[in-house]
Amino acid sequence: MDRRIFLLSSSAAALAQSPSARITLGLIGSGGRGRRVMTEFLRDPDLKVHAVCDVYEPNLERGLSAAGGGAKAYRNYKQLLDDKDIDAVLIATPEHWHHRMTLDAMAAGKDVYVEKPLCHTPEEGRELVAAQRGSDRIVQVGMQRRSYNLYHEARDMRRAGRLGAVRMSRTYWLNSRTEPRRAQFTGPIDWEQWLGPAPQAPKDPLRFFNWRSIADYSGGIVQDQGAHIYDSIHMIMDAGYPVAVNASALRPRVEGMDQPESVVVAAEYPEDFMAVFTINYNAMTYDRRADQLNAYDGSLARMDIGREFLRVYDRESPDRAAFAKEQPGGFNQATIDHAMNFLECVRTRNVPNAPIEKGFQAALILQLANISIREGRKVGWNDETLSVV
């Protein structure tokens, strides 16, 4: 037995030092979020950032600096994907590019970590799910609550029946955005390449620096933040695709932007519950740990979970938490754990914590919400054909 343990340990040590344990990464989109997540990847001593790609020269330079030296510079993502020395890519571009880049990366044989939301439309999501099912590539969507132990604990409590029957979850996300970001270009940009699949538009820093609030490039702040919220609801409730979504919104109030900042979304699920999400970016600014709350209304207890806390209130004593856990810094750690989970799955070929279908399910709720707002109706979903009803 001792000899067997020694041989197994020796094999594990050899694997850790073998070329298969080393991963070379390419970063596509080296803005602030791309650099932040890449920095978390670099915590792995066996990871090397081999290349950085961006169409905006100042971001490219910052990305190369953050990569720690020795990384190649690319200004066209397809050239980066052609680089045979790259094992995996991190895609952190504006939303309207996620679909095409993820498809091209899988076709090029790369594993993919793509920031949320996964896609811009239901049709894009359906194509991505089908492509990944026909591929052997690992795809992780950047929804870090799936790697957050606090949310795992909440899911386990709900599964164990601690809350009783949960028929509704209520969530909010409050922040302040009353003025557009008015930065100017400080270096060259390949504007046509940045537009990519989006409609033609004149070169404009207002569009570039505020793309999350413009429909050509984003599903709006409701999709950008709501993908996180609905994904955590899906995980805690063990839910998948919705039955229908209904939404309402006020008109956009930020000058030059066409996506609303104040939206209410109600999603209905075949598991016989509904999830209501309220986002208001015309609110006062809250402390970051309190800018969002998720409440699960059960027949036996209510569970509240935020960025850094988890509390349960029993029916018999609703004003006093029967269970309370504070986890300062836990949300930042979840981002690290999510990146490490992806790298582990690149090595082991296991399914990652946030696979592509989960990413689509989360983004889909908000895409249906935007259709509901535009058309003024409840929008149904057929989970067999993956199509809008």
Buried (B, 14 or more C-beta within 10 A) or exposed (E): EEEEEEEEEEEEEEEEEEEEBBBBBBBBBBBEBBBEBBBBBBEBEBBBBBBBBBBBBBBBBBBBEBBEEEBBBBBEBEEBBEBEEBBBBBBBBBBBBBBBBBBBBBEBEBBBBBBBBBBBBBBBBBBBBEBBEEBEBBBBBBBBBBBBEBBBBBBEBBEEEBBBEBEEBBBBBBBBBEEBEEEEBEEEBEBEEBBBEBEEEEEEBBBBBBBBBBBBBBBBBBBBBBBBBBBBBBBBBEBEBBBBBBBBBEEBEBEBBEBBBBBBBBBBBEEEBBBBBBBBBBBEEBEEBEBBBBBBBBEBBBBBBBBBBBBBBBEEEEEEBBBEBEBEEBBEBBBBBBBBBBBBBBBEEEEBBBBBBBBBBBBBBBBBBBBBBEEEEBBBBEEEEBEBE
